[in-house]
Amino acid sequence: MSAVIWWTVAAACGYLLGSINPAVLVARVFGKDLRKVGSGNPGATNVGRALGPKWAVLVGFLDALKGFVPAITFGLLVGEIAGEIAGLAAVLGHITSPFLKGRGGKGVSTTLGAILGVQPWFAIPVLIAFGIGVAVFHRVGIGAAIAAVVLAVTGVAYWQIGWADGSDAAFAVALAGLVLGRHWRNIVQAIRR
């Protein structure tokens, strides 16, 4: 098959897997409706509010896994670009799940999984930035927004110094854009305080 067909298959598989929302499934087991808890967001942070930290960790791990699995699978079987497309599609599926009528989580854990699947060296500065952001601002959303900016900068910087190629940089910038878009309200609220 041609590269375009493989890329299309990678996008479809990534999006479908990404669309499955572990937060909603876990919450339903306990009779909880995440739309009525905390931020109303179907993600790991809100599961922590509804069910406690151990369930938030489980959901975060599963969210990361659904970014990691398609990214590494298509990356190994087809090529790096296919892996990046699959990982990006998984994040998009998580954010715009058709199973939740176009709603979804904010994509942080799934983004991390996608990065680890094809460009794991991007994860080090991103995780450091996230940790510093959460420690300073005491808000996961702000930490995620800072980490997204660092991801975009890292991708472009690595490309410029020859540690990555153009597709890697585009992958990093696209993922960062999705995460920042989903955290825009958090950013605006932080600026207004």
Secondary structure, DSSP 8 states (H G I E B T S, - for coil): --HHHHHHHHHHHHHHHHH--HHHHHHHHTT--GGGSTT---SHHHHHHHH-HHHHHHHHHHHHHHHHHHHHHHHHHT-HHHHHHHHHHHHHHHHTBGGGTTB----HHHHHHHHHHH-GGGHHHHHHHHHHHHHHH--HHHHHHHHHHHHHHHHHHHHHTTSS-HHHHHHHHHHHHHHHHHTHHHHHHHHH-
